[in-house]
């Protein structure tokens, strides 16, 4: 099923202070990252060496929560507050960098960590790109 993000943004009846295409790309990256982080945390919990993956699980879950919250806030435009969106995007970029770095450290042994690190890196880039247009 294709993403409904852009069609929903296109049907929003008022103006949006952000480029709708970039906004849709960020929301999709946030949702993709949240899913990858949730799945990676679950996969880590199933590994035989789970005790060595405690920090990875924690950063995955933190990143997933922050990405989900950011996507939800960016999907709302009525009464838009750029300061809140900017703060969430900055927090999300930080969380994605942290999680991407942690997962990359396990990527040689766990493919799910490699996939998650890639999703985190892509999401971090998308957040920073949208932030650059908000300044």
Buried (B, 14 or more C-beta within 10 A) or exposed (E): EEEEBBEEBEEEEEEEEBEBEBBBBBBBBBBBBBBBBBBBBEBBEEBEEEEEBEEBBBBBBBBBBBBBBBBEBBBEBEEBEEEEBBEBBBBBBBBBBBBBEBBBEBBEEBEBBBBBBBBBBBBBBBBBBBBEEEE
